[in-house]
Amino acid sequence: MITKSHAKKHFNTVYEIINDASIAYKGIIPSDRWKEPYMTKEELKLQINEGVEFWNYLDGQEILGVMGIQFKEDVTLIRHAYVRTTERQKGIGKKLLRHLTEMAETPILIGTWVDASWAIRFYKKFGFRQLPNDEKNRLLKTYWSIPDRQVETSVVLASSDWKSD
């Protein structure tokens, strides 16, 4: 079952899942971008305060995966897609992504690490296409608040209704 996350009630669980699942990036993304915890509680609070709405995939009462959606100007961003390490490859990410894409009324953009090949393959399987570097750089600086080094080491994927420049 998919439910909207309640910031106060589910905060610690969302935090735990993000940091559990993000271990997949260790040794994959540039070492200067890796830190532990991957996302601090302060960073998570900031994401929520900036409008990221987290949605949970539940099995009974247990949250097994989380994915965020952020409505910004003329686009919808999919943010922070994570499934507990022990629950991967069970269709949880697929169910969350489908739910969030159905909510979107504007073109969807997704940013991820260029070396996270499994994430890129996952999104492409659902019809997202990787955008060229010049467009990626512009979009990351327009819709995300991330350091220049992260812009350099990331990609942006777009839904089929995205009209490139």
C-alpha positions in Angstrom: 0.0 0.0 0.0 1.2 3.5 -0.8 0.5 6.4 1.7 1.6 9.9 2.0 4.3 10.3 4.7 3.6 12.4 7.7 6.7 14.5 8.3 6.6 14.2 12.1 5.3 10.7 12.4 7.5 9.1 9.8 10.5 11.3 9.8 12.9 8.9 11.5 11.8 6.0 9.4 12.3 8.0 6.1 15.7 9.1 7.4 16.6 5.5 8.2 15.5 4.2 4.8 17.4 6.9 2.9 20.6 6.2 4.8 20.2 2.4 4.6 19.5 2.3 0.9 22.1 5.0 -0.1 24.9 2.6 0.8 24.5 1.4 -2.8 26.2 4.7 -3.8 29.3 4.1 -1.6 32.3 3.5 -3.9 30.2 4.3 -6.9 29.7 8.0 -6.8 32.7 10.3 -6.5 34.4 9.9 -3.1 34.2 13.7 -2.5 30.4 13.5 -2.8 30.0 10.5 -0.3 29.5 11.1 3.4 28.0 9.3 6.3 25.2 9.7 7.0 24.4 10.2 3.3 21.6 12.6 4.3 21.6 14.2 7.7 18.4 14.9 9.6 19.0 18.6 9.0 19.2 18.0 5.2 16.0 15.9 5.3 14.2 18.6 7.2 15.3 21.2 4.7 14.1 19.0 1.8 10.7 18.7 3.5 10.6 22.5 4.2 11.4 23.1 0.5 8.3 21.2 -0.6 9.4 17.6 -1.0 6.5 15.4 -0.2 7.5 11.8 0.7 5.3 8.9 -0.1 5.8 5.5 1.6 5.3 1.9 0.4 4.0 -0.1 3.3 3.8 -3.8 4.0 1.3 -4.0 6.9 2.6 -1.2 9.2 6.2 -1.4 8.0 7.6 1.2 5.6 9.8 -0.6 3.1 10.4 2.2 0.6 10.1 6.0 0.2 10.0 8.4 -2.8 9.6 12.1 -2.9 7.8 14.4 -5.2 8.2 18.1 -5.5 6.1 20.4 -7.6 8.2 23.3 -8.8 7.0 26.0 -11.2 6.3 24.2 -14.5 7.8 20.8 -13.6 7.5 17.9 -11.2 10.6 16.5 -9.6 10.9 13.0 -8.4 13.3 13.1 -5.5 15.0 10.7 -3.1 13.8 7.3 -4.2 15.0 4.7 -1.8 14.0 1.1 -0.9 15.3 -0.8 2.2 18.4 -2.8 1.2 16.6 -6.0 2.3 13.6 -5.3 0.1 15.1 -4.5 -3.2 14.1 -6.1 -6.5 10.5 -6.7 -5.2 8.7 -4.0 -7.3 8.5 -1.4 -4.5 10.3 1.3 -6.5 8.1 0.6 -9.5 4.9 0.9 -7.5 6.1 4.2 -5.9 7.2 5.7 -9.2 3.9 4.8 -10.9 1.9 6.3 -8.1 3.9 9.6 -8.2 3.9 9.9 -11.9 0.1 9.6 -11.9 0.1 12.6 -9.5 2.1 14.8 -11.8 0.3 17.3 -14.0 3.5 18.8 -15.5 6.5 17.1 -17.1 8.6 15.1 -14.7 12.4 15.5 -14.2 14.6 13.1 -12.2 18.2 13.7 -11.2 20.5 11.0 -10.2 24.3 10.2 -10.2 25.8 9.6 -13.6 27.5 6.5 -12.2 24.3 5.1 -10.7 23.7 3.0 -13.8 21.0 0.8 -12.1 19.0 3.9 -11.3 19.3 5.3 -14.8 18.2 1.8 -16.3 15.3 1.8 -13.8 13.9 5.2 -15.0 14.5 4.4 -18.7 12.5 1.3 -18.3 9.5 3.5 -17.4 9.9 5.8 -20.5 12.2 8.5 -19.1 15.0 9.6 -21.3 18.4 11.0 -20.3 18.9 14.6 -21.4 22.1 16.0 -23.0 24.7 17.6 -20.7 24.0 21.2 -21.6 20.3 20.8 -20.8 21.1 18.8 -17.7 23.4 21.5 -16.4 20.8 24.2 -16.9 18.0 22.2 -15.4 19.9 21.2 -12.3 20.8 24.8 -11.7 17.2 25.9 -12.3 15.2 23.4 -10.3 17.6 21.9 -7.7 19.8 23.4 -5.0 22.9 21.3 -5.3 26.6 22.1 -5.4 28.4 22.6 -8.7 30.3 19.4 -8.1 27.1 17.4 -7.9 25.9 19.0 -11.1 29.0 17.8 -12.8 28.5 14.2 -11.6 24.8 13.9 -12.2 22.3 13.2 -15.0 18.7 14.4 -15.5 16.0 12.1 -17.0 12.8 13.5 -18.3 9.3 12.1 -18.9 8.1 11.7 -22.5 6.1 14.9 -22.3 9.2 17.0 -21.7 10.0 19.4 -24.5 13.7 19.9 -24.9 15.0 23.3 -25.9 
